[in-house]
Amino acid sequence: MTGWIREQARTYLDNAQTTRDYRSSMRGNKGPLVFGLYLLALVIAALLFYSMNTSSQMSVVQAQNTLRDFYRMVMGMLAAMVALITPALSATSIVQERQRRSLDLVFSAPVPPKYLLVGKMLSAYRYTWMLLILSLPVTAASVVLGGASWSDVLGAYVLLSCHALIFTSVALFLGTLAPKPVSAILWAYGFVILYCSVTAMLGIATAFSRGFGSGGAGLEASWLATLNPFLVMESSSTYTTIGTTEVPNLFFTLVFSLLVSKMALLAGGAVLSPYGGKEVFGLRIHGLLYLAGLGAIASPGAMRIPGTSADTDILAGMVMNWIVLLLFPVLPFITCYGYEGERRYWPNGFISIRRIFDGTPAGGLPFLLACVLAVAGGMAGASSYAGSPLGVTFLKYVVFAVGFWIFFWSVGRLASSALLGSKTARTSQFCVFVVLALLPAPFLASIVPSDFAKAYVSLWDFWPLHVLMSTDPAYSTKALVVGGAMGVIGLGLALVSEISLKRRLQGSRGNTKHGLPTAA
């Protein structure tokens, strides 16, 4: 235990990589010049807004609203700064180390990949915090003028730092996958755009149902409202009611950001580690634990969702499936295989529960199903603890989730057995997922009325995720039928893929065509 504490202190508090990167970034006049221009831009923008929106003829109410708008403008600028600057600070760090061929030198020392990744993350995160601290004079003006209180400002800063941690750690992970710095930056900004878009929809849908942001009484809102950096000025003082206790949403966002950061570091370590490394095992164990925790936190049976009167079982089933959809970006790496890449992606069997934690293709389906059961178990446990146990209707949505992921797992297996390598198979599976699960929504919305309150049969039923768009009880039965059908079709496709793989292996004995190894 003492050795573990000493190792964590060395990694997080005395990281040589953090010191090296910080000194490199602050060497010369570049750092102070950037900080000075950044502060000057903030001050000029604040002065322009204040001078253009104030006058001596304003009433007290108008003046108060203007000062509140001034505070929103300042926080909006800081949110934009976090979204634009933090991904670029860490996305290219690993790619540049790889291009300089210095990673082998780093890992030749007795340090794990985690040490390097934590150092890179802390150096970029420290830079972001310096930018936030430099903005304090402008935000302090909002407090002095009466546009906000210090509790509002400090709460907003905590939320912005949480978002900065998420963007920094995920951009660092994407940098371990990217072949070039440009690709790393594009992937990082793509994640930021997707994250801000999804969290904005979640925040608006869950918070504005109670007059959130309208100045009315009551600050109760779902913690999902705090996940968007551009809503921090309104969501920093909100709370969620658990039982009879009012818990500040800051707590949930802080925990969420730490979990995302931990998962991103584990994922990056798994990418950089050799075959059989403990990083992959730790990544999957933590992934299951965090999914169970996320399911418990987001369980409608454990938390009161303002403005909602739908069946708790149906809501829990819908939320459970949307949470598991977070696996979509990593699905190709879990399911596809091929011989042209690392050994961990070579085919090593059909389905093996023993391989669930080693990152090999045989453990792909068991791990996907374990993720579904982890979220479902977390929700069921939290709901039972809160005195609102989930029923049979929730199990219908669990069946849908199992069938849904069996189907797309089989697509990856089929693509791997039919195509030339794992990279091509991953691209094909990704495209199939987008075409079948994501694109039908905007396409059907343009030609068919999206009246999800009705249970009649329409073209929407050809979209698998249609069953997650309504709280009508009839949709739970649809979920059971669709999930069962997708599971059966998926198992059939998986069997076809195994037959195809065996034929290719038999036909390639004695040669190396199509990326297959030479038979012994």
N, C-alpha and C positions, 0 to 999 in steps of 0.2 A: 504493500500500500504506500509506504514511504517513497519507494522508487518511482511509482506511478505519479505521485504528486510532484516529485522533483522533475520528472520528464515533462509533465504538463506546464510547470512553471518555466522550464527552459524553452518550451515551444511557444508559449503565448506571451511571456513577460521578458524573456532574454533571448529573443530570436535574432541571430546574426544577420539573416536575410533582410529582416525589417530595417535594421540599422543601416545596412549597406544601401538598400534602395532609397531610404529617406535621405541619406547624405548625398547620394547621386542626384536626387531630384532638387535638392536645395543648394547644390554647388553652383557658384556663379551668380549672375544677376537674373537668371530666367525665373526662378521661383518668386522672389520679391516683386518682379515686374508683373507677373501674372496676377499675384494677389492684389497689387495696387490697382491694376486695370479693372479687376473684378469688383473691388470695393467702389471704385469711381463710377462704374456703370450702375451699380445698385443705388448709389446716392443720387446720381443724375435722374434715373428713372423715378425714384421716389419723389424728388423735388418737382419734376414735371407733372406727375400725377396730382400731387397736392396743390400745385398752383393752378392747374386747369380745372379742378373740381371743387374749389372753395371760393366763397365770396362773402362779403359783409352782410348781404341781404338774406342769408340763410336762416331758417328757423332752427330751434334747438334739435328737433327731430331730424331735419335734413342734415345738419352738421354731424349728428351722431351716426347716421347712415353713411355719410361720406367718409368719416373716419374708419368705420367698419370696412367699407370698400377699400380704403387705403391699406388696411391690414391684410385683407384678402389678396390684394395685388402683390404685396411684398412676399407673402407666403407662396403665392403662385409662381413668382420668380424663383424662389428658393427651390420649389418642387421641380421646376424646369431645369434648374442647375443640377439637381441631384440626378434627374433622368438623363441628362445630356453628358455630364462629366464623368460620373462614377463608372459607367461601363467601359469607357475608353481608357481609364486608368489601369485596369487590371486585365482587360481582354487580351492584350498583345504580350503580356509579360512572359508567359510560358512559351509562346510561339517564338519570341525573340531569343529566349534561352536555347530553344531547339535549333534555331537557325545558326546560332553561334557555336553549336555543338558543345555546349557547356553542361547539359543535363547529365551526361555520363560522368563528368568530373564531380558534379554535386552528389550524385547517388553512389559514387565510389567511397564517399565518406560514410561513417556509421550513423546516418540519419535516414529516417523514412521519408517517403514522398510528402507526407503530411507536414513535415517541418518546413519544406520549401513552400508549399501552398499557403500555409498559415502566415509565413513571412511575407509573401507577396500580397496576401489579402490585407494584413494589418498595415502595410506601408501605404496601400491605396486608400484604405479606410481612414487612416490618420490624415491624409491629404484632404479628404472630403470633410472631416470634422474641422479642419483649419478654415475651410471655406465657410462652413456654418458659423463658426465663432466670429469670423470677420464681418458677418452680416448682422451681428448683435446691435451695433449702433443704429441701424435702420429700423430693426424690429423694436428696439427700445423706444424709438420715437413714436411708434404706434401705441405703446403703453402710456407714455407721457401725455400724448394727445387725447387719450381716452378711447381709442379704437379697439383695444383689447386689454386683457389683464395679464399679469405675469404668469399665471397658471395656464392661460391659453397659449402663450408663447412657448413656455417650457414643454407643455404637452405636444405642441406641434413640432418642436425640435426633436423630441424623443421619437416621434413617429417618422420624421424625415430621416433620422439616423438609422432607424430600422429598415426603411426602404433602401437607403444607401448600402446597408449591409447585404441585403438581398441582391441588389444589382451587382455589387462588387463580387460576391462569392459565385453567383451564377455565371457572370462574365468570365471569371477565372476558370471555372469548369469548362465552359465552351472553348476557351483558349487552349485547353489541353487536347481538344478534338480537332481544332482547326489546323489546316496545313500551312496557311499563310496569315500574316497579320490582318490583311484586308478582310479575309473570311471571318476571322475572329471578331472584328469590329462589327461587321454586318450581322453576324449571328447574335452578338450581344445586344445591338440596337433592335433587332427583330424580337428578341425576348422582351425587352423593355416595352416596346409597342404593344405586344400581345398581352403582357402582364397588366399594363395600364388600361387597356381596352376592356379586358375581362373584369378586373377589379372595379372599374368604373360602373359597368353594368350591374355587378353584384351590389356595390355600394348604393347606387341610386335605387335599385329595386327593393333593397331591404331597409333602407333608411328613410327615404322620402315618403314611405307609406305612413309615417307618423309626423309629417310636417317638418322633417329634418331640414335645417337650414332656413326655415321661414321665420325664425325668431319666436315661435310659439313656446308654450311651456312644455317641459319634459325633454330630457336628454337621453332617453332610453332608445337604443338602436342596436342592431346586430353588429357584432365586432367586425364583420366583413366590410363595413363602411370605412374602417380605418386602414384597409389594405391598399388604398389608392393614394399616392402622394399628393394629388391635386385636390383631395378632399380633407386634408389635415386641418385646415382652418375651421371646419365645421365639426369634424368628428373627434377632435382631441379631448373634448370634455364629455363624451358619451359613455354610457355604461350598459352592461348586459345584466339582466336579472337571472340569477341561478338559484332556484328555490325561492327564498326570501331575501337573498343577499345581492346587493348591487355591486358588481365587480367592474372596475374601470376597464374599458376596452383597450387601453394602453397595455395592460398586462398580457392580453391575448396576442396582440400584435408583436410585442417583444418576444414572447415565447415562439410565435410562428417564424419570426425572422431568424432567431437562433437555430431553430430546427432546419430551416431552409439552408442556412449557411453551413451547418454541420453536414447536411446531406450533400451539398455541392462540393465540400472539401473531400468527403469520402468518395464521391464519384470521380473527382479529379485524381485522387490517389489511386483509385482502381484502374483508371486509364494509364497512369504512369507506372504502375507496379508490374512486375513480371507475372507470368502465368503461375497460378497457385499461391499468389500473395494473400496475406490476411486482409488486405484492404477490401477485396471483393466480398469476402465473408462478412466483414463489419458493415459494409454498405448495405447489404441485403437484410441483415438483422436490424439495423437501425431503420431501414425503410419500412419494414413491417411494423416495428414499434411506433414509428411516427405516424403511419397511416392509421393505426388503431387509436392513437391519441387524437389525431385530426377528426376521426369519426366520432369520438366521444365529445370533443369540443363542439362540433357542428351538429350534434344530434338534436333534432327538433323536440324529442321527448324529454331531453334534459334541460333545454333552454326554452324560455318563452320568447317567441318571435313576434314582435309587435305587429298588429294589424293582420294577423293570420288566423283563420278559423278552419283550415283544411284538416283532413284526417292525418293524424301524426304518423301512422304507418306509411301512408302514401308519400308524405313529405320526406320521411326518413329514407325510403327507397329511392326517391329521386335524388336527394342530396348524396346518398351513398354512391350512386352510379356516376354522378358528376365529379365526385372526388376521385374515384378510380380512373376517370378519364385523364387525370394528371399523368398517367403512365404512357400516354400516347407518344410523347417525344422520344422515349427510350424503348418503346416496343420493338423496333427493328433490331436493336442491340441485344434484346433478351431472346428473341425467337429465331433470327436468321443465322445461317452457318455457311461456311465456305473454307477452302483450303489456302486461299491466297493471302490471308491475314494472319493474325496471331493464333497461337495454338489453342487458346481458350475458345475460339470460334469454330474449331473443327467439329464436324459431326461426331458425336460420341454416344448415339443411341436415340431412341424414340422418346420415351418418358421415363424419368428416373427421379424418385423422391430424394434419393441420396445425393443427387446433384443440385438440389434446390439452392444451395448457398455458394456454389463454386463458380457461378457465372458461365457455365457451359450450356450449349443448346439443349441437352437432355433435361436440364432442370428448368427450362423456360416456362412450360405450362404449369408445373407445380408451383412455381414462384408467382405467376400471375394469379392463380386461384388462391394462393395464400394471401396475396394482397387484397383480393375481394373479401375473403373471410376476415382479414384483420380489420378492415373498415366496418364491415357489418357487425363484427364482434364488439368493436369499440362503441358503436352506436347502441347496440342492444344492451351492453353493460351499463352505459351511462343512463339510458332511459329507465332501466330497471332500478338503478340506484336512486333516480329521481322520483320513483313511484309511478312511472308511466311505461310499463313494459310493452314492447312491440309484439304484434300478433302475426297471424298467418299472411296477411296482405303484404307485410314487409318481406316475407320469404319469397313471394312471387318476384319481387324486384331483385332479390339475390339470385334467383334462377336466371333472370334476364342477364344479369352481369356475368354469370358463369358462362352462359351460352354465347354472349357477345364476344368475350375475350377468347373463348375456344375457337370461334370462327376466325378472328383475325390472327391468332397464333397459327392456325392451319394455313392461312394465306402466306405467312412468312415461311413456313416449312415447304409449302408447294413451290414458292418462288425460288427458294434455295436449292431445291432438288432439280428444278427445270432450267435455271439460268447458270451463268458461268462463274459466279462468285458471290461472296457475301455482300459486297458493296452494291452490286446490281440488284440483288435480292432485297436489300434494305430500301433502296430507292423505290422498287416496285411495290413493296408492302406499304411504304409511306403513301405512295400515290393512290393505292387502292383504298386505304383508310380515309384519305381526304375525299376521294370521289364518293364513297359510300356513306361516310359518317358526317362529313362537314359540308360539302358542297350542296347536297340536296335541299338544305334549309333555305338559302337565298333563292335558289332556282324555283322551288315549289312556291315560295312566298310571292313570286312575281306572276304566277299563273293560276294558283288555287287559293281560295280564301283560307286564312289560317285561323279557323274557328276551333281552337283546341277544347273549348267547353263542350263540344258535341262529340258523341261517341260513334257517329256514323262512319261507314267505310269510305275512304277517299284516297287520292294519290299520296297523301301524307303517310299512309300506312306502309308505303314502300321505303320510307326512311326509317332505319332501325331506331334512331333516338327519338322518334315521334312520341313514343310511349312515355317519355320523361318530360313532356311539355304540358301536361295537364294533371290536375288533382282529381279529375273525375274518377270515381271508383271503377268504371268500366275499363279504364286504361290499365289498371293493375292486372286484369285478366289478359289484356292485349300483351302486356309485358311478359307474362308467363308463356303465352303461345309463341311470341317472337323469339324469346330467349331459348325455348326448347328447340324451335326449328333451326335457329342459328347454330346451336350446339351440335345437333345431329348432322347438319351440313358440314360443319367444321371437322368433326371426327371423320366423316367420309373423305374430305379433302386431305386430311392428314394421312390416312391410310394410302391414298393414291400417291402422296408425296414419298412415303416410305418405299413403296414398290418402285417408283421412278428412281429413287436414290440407289436402291440395290442393283437395279439394271445398269445404271451408269457405272457403279463400282465394278461390277462384273465385266462390263465392256471395256474398262480402262486398265485392266491388269497388264502390267509390263510396259506401260507408257505413262506419260505425264500430260496427256491432252486434257483440255478443259480445266486445268488447275488441279487435277487429281494427282495424288502422290504415286510414285512407282511402287508396285507391289513387291513385297519381300520375296 
